[in-house]
Amino acid sequence: DVLPSPEGPVPSVSITEIRQYLRAQGIPFHDGYSCLHTPSLFTDGREDQPPAATASTPYTLFIDKTTGSFLCTATLAEGTWQDFQANVELRHRGVPSASSEEPEEDMRRAHEDARCIWDRALPLWELLDEEETSKTKAMFGISLVSDATLKRFGVRYLRTAKSLVFPWFSTRDATLKGLKLIRVEKKGDVISYVEETLPRFDCYRNLFGLPLISRRDTELVLTGWELDALALHQATGVASLALPRGATCLPPALLPYLEQFKRITLWLGEDLRSWEAAKLFARKLSLKRCSLVRPGNLQPRPLEALNQGLNLTKILRAALPASHKSIVSFRQLREEVFGELVNTEQVAGVKWARFPELNKLLKGHRRGELTVFTGPTGSGKTTFISEYALDLCMQGVCTLWGSFEINNVRLAKIMLTQFAGRRLEDQLELYDEWADRFEDLPLYFMTFHGQQNIKTVIDTMQHAVYMYDITHVVVDNLQFMMGHEHLSVDR
């Protein structure tokens, strides 16, 4: 995914400007947690004036306080802050607002493919015989999840691919918008889960379980995995949703759907990376309404807790408030310190799979740290760093590349070759297969080249952190970014 290009960076807008504009235009709004809520420009028939607020007007349009982007949950129209202003101007001239556009060709095809798979998949509670059902459930570790729960969430099973199928239904008209497939892979004693989404990774924005939420629900548990949402709902009865990409990121486009909840508990997984992600997401969702379930041996992920016979309601009650006061005593830190001692390996950071020697030096990739690699021209810094970043990226670390020295096409070619581990120029028939897999990595490139204004670069980085939950930024290299006239300045 390419971030806004330097020729026309997305003009940033402050929350104050947004509020002033809405007041000036006479558009009523109220303040939510991550968004401002207003009546939609896209729903009512009277086009000649801004939407008037009556007691019964639903506020279905949400404006992101950080970026100004909007989403109307009633019509699924969305766009930037500039698009919103353009629609208001058109409205004053009596031109109807453009509602959500026709889906692009790729999306349309993805919807059709999803529909074909969905029709071929069987409801998991209705397989041919009980033995097949229980074997399938055992394979995914969901033997204790009842048929009623599977039915409620509409989980199906695709025999040919030995995969569970989770649907993504539109909130507007309940049509099927996409699917996630999960299958089990065994390597020796190690079991891993392989996920695939339709449409592709970046366009897949499902909050699994959303159609089951009622307007009256005010409390929610956010999980990092569909099977966890099933286990949680069954064990506690609370409203629970699964994030589309687990603890990797929380796309801002999903925030409007989470505005109705006064309290959100994040229970994303059982390792330290999930805990770090939960703290990051809580900042997006507004700290004052979030609580976090701290990973620990008596607080594994929800499905594991259900299988171990633990009391999930009790674990939820013990969740910690995300907003810490400015001063704390050791008693409040005691559990966290113990967690760091128990998980020394994880605290050290995400290990590199390909560089055991580097793990000895740096222990792993930790957020908030700066590593500088130096070496003479042509010694292989870029080649090495792209391999080093790829290694982390393949483990789900969201990575942003700022390559000021070589252009993105060349850099992507190097990384794709390293990813495939072969010379693709000699085997072009394999290109699409590897490119598809490469496209699913949480990897983004800045479109700058050569010398840049440092403020523009920092702004782009901050935008990327909010939009894509970037936790690893690569700058190659500093000299190019600074240009040569800054040499006297303390960098």
C-alpha positions in Angstrom: 0.0 0.0 0.0 1.4 3.4 -0.9 1.1 6.3 1.5 0.2 9.8 0.2 2.8 10.9 -2.3 5.0 14.0 -1.5 3.7 16.0 -4.4 0.3 16.3 -2.8 0.4 15.1 0.8 -3.1 14.8 2.4 -3.6 18.1 4.0 -3.9 17.4 7.7 -6.9 18.8 9.6 -7.2 19.4 13.3 -10.2 18.5 15.4 -10.7 22.2 16.1 -11.0 23.0 12.4 -13.5 20.1 11.9 -15.7 21.4 14.8 -15.5 25.0 13.5 -16.5 23.9 10.0 -19.5 21.9 11.2 -20.7 24.8 13.3 -20.3 27.2 10.4 -22.3 25.0 8.2 -25.0 24.5 10.7 -24.4 20.7 10.9 -25.3 19.4 14.3 -22.8 16.9 15.9 -21.8 15.3 19.1 -18.5 14.2 20.5 -17.8 10.5 20.5 -14.8 8.6 21.7 -12.7 8.4 18.5 -15.2 10.1 16.1 -17.6 13.0 15.9 -21.2 11.9 15.1 -23.4 13.8 12.7 -26.6 13.1 10.7 -25.7 11.6 7.3 -25.5 13.7 4.2 -26.3 10.6 2.2 -29.6 9.3 3.6 -32.4 11.9 3.5 -34.1 13.0 0.3 -34.1 16.7 0.8 -30.9 17.8 -0.9 -31.2 21.6 -0.7 -30.0 22.1 2.9 -27.7 20.6 5.4 -29.3 17.8 7.4 -31.4 19.3 10.2 -31.4 17.5 13.5 -34.7 16.4 14.8 -35.1 14.2 17.9 -35.5 11.2 15.6 -32.6 11.9 13.2 -30.1 9.0 13.5 -26.5 10.2 13.7 -25.1 7.7 11.3 -22.1 9.6 9.9 -18.8 9.4 11.8 -15.8 11.7 11.3 -12.5 10.4 12.6 -11.1 12.9 15.0 -7.5 12.2 14.0 -7.7 12.1 10.2 -11.0 13.8 9.4 -12.0 10.7 7.2 -15.7 9.9 7.4 -17.9 6.8 7.1 -21.7 6.7 6.9 -22.8 3.4 8.5 -26.2 3.6 6.9 -25.1 3.9 3.2 -21.4 2.8 3.6 -20.3 6.1 1.9 -16.8 7.0 3.0 -14.0 9.4 2.1 -11.5 12.0 3.2 -12.3 15.2 5.1 -11.9 17.1 1.7 -14.6 14.7 0.2 -16.9 15.5 3.1 -16.5 19.3 2.5 -17.1 18.8 -1.2 -20.3 17.0 -0.5 -21.5 19.8 1.8 -20.7 22.4 -0.9 -22.6 20.3 -3.5 -25.5 20.0 -1.2 -25.8 23.8 -0.9 -26.0 24.0 -4.7 -28.8 21.4 -4.7 -26.7 18.6 -6.2 -27.5 15.2 -4.6 -24.6 13.7 -2.6 -22.8 10.9 -4.2 -23.6 7.8 -2.2 -21.1 4.9 -2.0 -19.6 4.2 -5.4 -19.9 1.0 -7.3 -17.4 -1.5 -6.0 -14.3 -1.8 -8.1 -13.8 -4.8 -10.4 -11.4 -6.5 -8.0 -13.8 -6.2 -5.1 -16.7 -7.4 -7.2 -14.8 -10.5 -8.2 -13.8 -11.1 -4.5 -17.5 -10.9 -3.5 -18.4 -13.4 -6.2 -15.6 -15.8 -5.2 -16.7 -15.5 -1.6 -20.3 -16.2 -2.5 -19.2 -19.4 -4.4 -17.1 -20.7 -1.5 -19.9 -19.8 1.0 -22.4 -21.7 -1.0 -20.1 -24.8 -1.1 -19.4 -24.7 2.6 -21.6 -26.7 5.0 -22.9 -25.4 8.3 -20.5 -26.9 10.8 -23.3 -28.2 13.0 -24.8 -30.0 10.0 -22.0 -32.2 8.7 -22.8 -35.7 7.4 -22.4 -37.5 10.7 -21.6 -36.7 14.3 -18.2 -38.3 14.1 -17.1 -35.9 11.3 -18.4 -33.0 13.2 -16.6 -33.9 16.4 -13.3 -34.7 14.5 -13.5 -31.4 12.8 -14.2 -29.5 16.0 -11.3 -31.4 17.8 -8.9 -30.4 14.9 -9.5 -26.7 15.6 -9.6 -27.1 19.4 -13.3 -26.1 19.6 -14.8 -29.3 20.9 -16.4 -27.3 23.8 -17.9 -24.7 21.5 -21.6 -25.6 21.2 -23.5 -26.1 18.0 -25.8 -23.3 19.1 -22.9 -20.9 19.3 -21.6 -22.0 15.9 -25.0 -21.5 14.5 -25.5 -18.1 16.0 -22.2 -16.9 14.4 -22.9 -18.7 11.2 -19.6 -20.7 11.0 -19.3 -23.1 8.1 -16.8 -25.8 7.1 -15.3 -26.2 3.6 -14.5 -29.9 3.2 -12.2 -29.6 0.1 -9.9 -27.2 1.9 -10.4 -28.6 5.4 -11.1 -25.0 6.5 -13.4 -23.2 8.8 -15.3 -20.4 7.0 -16.2 -17.2 8.8 -18.6 -14.8 7.0 -18.4 -11.0 6.7 -21.9 -9.6 6.2 -22.6 -6.0 5.3 -24.1 -4.0 8.2 -26.4 -2.2 5.8 -28.2 -5.0 3.9 -26.8 -8.2 5.3 -25.3 -9.2 2.0 -22.1 -11.3 2.0 -19.1 -9.0 1.6 -16.2 -11.5 2.2 -14.9 -14.5 4.1 -12.0 -15.7 6.2 -10.8 -19.2 5.9 -8.8 -20.9 8.7 -7.1 -24.2 8.3 -4.7 -26.2 10.6 -1.2 -27.1 9.6 0.8 -29.6 11.6 4.6 -29.6 11.6 5.7 -32.4 13.9 4.1 -31.5 17.2 3.6 -27.9 16.4 0.2 -26.8 15.3 -0.2 -23.6 13.4 -3.3 -21.9 11.9 -3.2 -20.5 8.3 -5.6 -17.8 7.5 -6.8 -16.5 4.1 -9.2 -13.7 3.4 -11.5 -12.7 0.5 -11.2 -9.9 -0.5 -7.4 -9.6 0.0 -5.8 -8.7 3.3 -5.9 -4.9 3.0 -9.6 -4.7 1.9 -10.8 -7.2 4.5 -12.4 -5.1 7.2 -14.7 -7.4 9.0 -15.5 -7.2 12.7 -16.6 -10.8 13.1 -19.8 -10.9 15.1 -21.0 -7.4 14.3 -24.5 -8.3 12.9 -25.3 -9.9 16.3 -24.7 -6.7 18.3 -27.9 -4.8 19.3 -28.2 -1.1 19.6 -28.7 -1.5 23.3 -25.3 -3.2 23.9 -22.9 -0.8 25.8 -20.2 -3.3 26.8 -17.9 -5.2 24.4 -15.0 -7.5 24.4 -12.6 -7.2 21.5 -10.6 -10.4 20.7 -7.9 -11.1 18.2 -9.3 -14.2 16.7 -12.7 -15.5 15.5 -12.6 -18.7 17.6 -11.9 -16.5 20.7 -15.0 -14.5 20.0 -17.1 -17.7 19.9 -15.6 -19.0 23.2 -16.1 -15.7 25.0 -19.7 -15.2 23.9 -20.6 -18.8 24.9 -18.9 -18.6 28.3 -20.0 -15.1 29.3 -22.8 -14.0 27.1 -21.2 -10.6 26.6 -21.1 -9.0 23.2 -17.8 -10.0 21.6 -16.1 -9.2 18.2 -12.9 -10.4 16.5 -10.5 -8.0 14.8 -9.9 -8.9 11.2 -6.1 -9.1 11.5 -5.8 -10.0 15.2 -3.2 -8.1 17.1 -1.5 -6.8 13.9 -3.6 -3.7 13.5 -6.9 -2.0 14.1 -7.9 -0.2 10.9 -9.4 3.3 11.6 -12.3 2.5 9.2 -13.7 0.2 11.9 -13.8 2.8 14.7 -17.3 4.1 13.9 -18.7 0.7 14.6 -17.2 0.7 18.1 -18.5 4.2 19.0 -21.7 2.9 20.8 -19.8 1.1 23.5 -19.2 2.8 26.9 -16.8 0.1 27.9 -14.5 -2.0 25.8 -12.3 -4.8 27.1 -9.4 -5.8 24.9 -8.4 -9.5 25.2 -6.3 -10.1 22.2 -4.1 -13.1 23.0 -1.7 -14.6 25.4 1.7 -13.2 24.5 3.4 -9.9 25.1 2.9 -8.7 21.5 -0.9 -8.9 22.0 -0.5 -6.9 25.3 1.6 -4.2 23.5 -1.0 -4.1 20.7 -3.9 -3.8 23.2 -2.2 -0.8 24.8 -1.8 0.8 21.3 -5.4 0.1 20.2 -6.8 1.5 23.5 -5.2 4.8 22.7 -7.1 4.9 19.4 -10.4 3.8 21.1 -10.0 6.4 23.9 -8.2 5.2 27.0 -11.0 6.2 29.5 -13.4 3.5 28.2 -10.9 0.6 27.7 -9.7 -2.2 30.0 -7.1 -4.8 29.1 -6.8 -8.4 30.0 -3.1 -9.0 30.9 -1.7 -12.2 29.4 -0.5 -14.6 32.0 -0.6 -18.3 32.8 -4.0 -18.1 34.4 -5.2 -15.7 31.7 -4.6 -17.3 28.4 -6.6 -16.4 25.2 -10.4 -17.0 25.6 -10.6 -20.3 23.6 -7.7 -21.7 25.7 -9.4 -20.4 28.9 -12.6 -22.2 27.9 -10.8 -25.4 27.1 -8.9 -25.3 30.5 -12.2 -24.8 32.4 -11.3 -21.3 33.7 -13.9 -18.7 34.7 -13.9 -16.2 31.8 -16.3 -13.8 33.6 -13.9 -13.6 36.5 -10.9 -12.9 34.1 -12.9 -10.1 32.4 -13.8 -8.6 35.8 -10.1 -8.5 36.7 -9.2 -6.5 33.5 -7.0 -3.5 34.1 -8.1 0.0 33.2 -6.1 1.3 30.3 -5.8 4.8 31.5 -3.1 4.9 34.2 -2.9 7.9 36.5 0.3 9.9 36.2 1.8 8.4 39.5 1.7 4.8 40.5 3.0 2.8 43.4 5.0 -0.5 43.1 1.9 -2.4 44.2 0.2 -1.4 40.9 3.3 -2.3 38.9 4.0 -5.5 40.8 2.1 -7.8 38.3 3.7 -6.2 35.3 7.2 -6.6 36.7 6.4 -10.3 37.4 5.2 -10.6 33.8 8.5 -9.2 32.5 10.5 -11.7 34.7 8.3 -14.7 33.5 8.5 -13.7 29.9 12.1 -12.6 29.6 12.4 -14.0 26.1 9.3 -12.1 24.8 10.3 -8.9 26.6 13.6 -9.0 24.6 11.5 -8.4 21.5 10.5 -10.2 18.3 13.4 -12.5 17.3 14.7 -12.7 13.8 14.1 -16.1 12.3 17.0 -15.8 9.8 19.7 -14.1 11.9 20.5 -16.0 15.1 23.7 -14.0 15.5 21.8 -10.7 15.4 19.5 -12.0 18.1 22.6 -12.4 20.3 23.5 -8.8 19.7 20.2 -7.0 19.7 18.0 -9.7 21.5 15.1 -8.9 19.1 13.1 -6.0 17.7 11.6 -3.8 20.4 9.4 -0.8 19.8 10.7 2.6 20.7 14.3 1.8 20.0 16.6 3.2 17.4 19.2 1.0 15.7 21.8 2.6 13.3 23.5 0.4 10.7 26.7 2.0 9.2 29.1 0.8 6.6 30.8 2.1 3.4 28.9 2.5 0.1 28.3 -0.8 -1.6 28.9 -2.9 1.5 25.3 -4.3 1.4 23.5 -2.2 4.0 20.2 -1.9 1.9 20.3 -5.6 0.9 20.8 -6.6 4.5 18.2 -4.2 6.0 15.6 -5.3 3.5 16.2 -9.0 4.5 16.1 -7.9 8.2 12.9 -6.0 7.8 11.3 -8.8 5.7 12.1 -11.3 8.5 10.1 -9.2 11.0 7.3 -8.4 8.5 6.7 -12.1 7.9 6.2 -12.4 11.7 3.4 -9.8 11.6 5.5 -6.7 12.6 3.8 -3.8 10.6 6.7 -2.2 8.7 7.1 1.2 7.0 9.9 1.7 4.5 11.3 5.1 3.7 13.8 4.5 0.9 15.4 7.8 -0.1 18.2 6.3 -2.0 16.8 3.6 -4.3 13.2 3.7 -5.7 10.4 1.6 -4.4 10.1 -0.6 -7.5 13.7 -1.7 -7.1 13.4 -2.1 -3.4 10.3 -4.2 -3.8 12.0 -6.3 -6.4 14.9 -7.0 -4.0 12.5 -7.9 -1.1 10.3 -10.1 -3.3 13.4 -12.0 -4.5 14.5 -12.4 -0.9 11.0 -13.5 0.2 10.7 -16.1 -2.6 14.3 -17.2 -2.1 14.8 -17.7 -5.8 15.6 -15.8 -9.0 12.1 -15.0 -10.3 13.5 -13.6 -13.6 14.2 -17.2 -14.5 10.8 -18.5 -13.5 8.3 -15.8 -14.4 5.4 -18.3 -14.3 5.8 -18.3 -10.5 5.7 -14.5 -10.3 1.9 -14.1 -9.5 2.0 -16.8 -6.8 4.8 -15.2 -4.9 3.5 -11.7 -5.5 0.2 -12.6 -4.0 1.8 -14.0 -0.9 4.1 -10.9 -0.7 1.1 -8.6 -1.0 -0.3 -10.0 2.2 2.6 -8.9 4.3 1.9 -5.8 6.5 4.4 -3.8 4.5 4.1 -0.1 3.4 6.4 2.2 1.4 6.7 6.0 1.6 6.9 7.5 -1.8 9.7 10.0 -1.1 12.9 10.0 -3.1 16.1 12.0 -2.6 16.3 14.9 -0.3 13.2 15.7 1.8 11.8 18.2 4.2 12.1 16.4 7.5 8.7 17.7 8.8 6.9 16.2 5.8 8.6 12.8 6.4 7.7 12.8 10.2 4.1 13.8 9.4 3.8 10.9 6.9 5.3 8.5 9.5 2.7 9.7 12.2 -0.1 9.2 9.7 1.1 5.7 8.9 1.3 4.8 12.6 -2.3 5.8 13.1 -3.7 4.3 9.9 -1.7 1.0 9.8 -0.4 0.5 13.4 3.2 0.6 12.2 5.6 -0.6 14.8 8.8 -0.6 12.8 10.1 2.2 10.5 13.2 1.8 8.2 14.9 5.0 6.9 17.4 4.3 4.1 19.4 6.4 4.5 19.7 9.4 6.8 22.2 11.3 4.6 19.8 11.4 1.7 16.9 12.4 3.9 18.8 15.3 5.4 20.4 16.5 2.2 23.9 18.0 2.4 23.2 21.5 3.5 22.3 20.4 7.0 25.8 19.1 7.7 26.4 21.8 10.4 23.1 21.2 12.1 23.0 18.8 15.1 21.1 15.9 13.7 
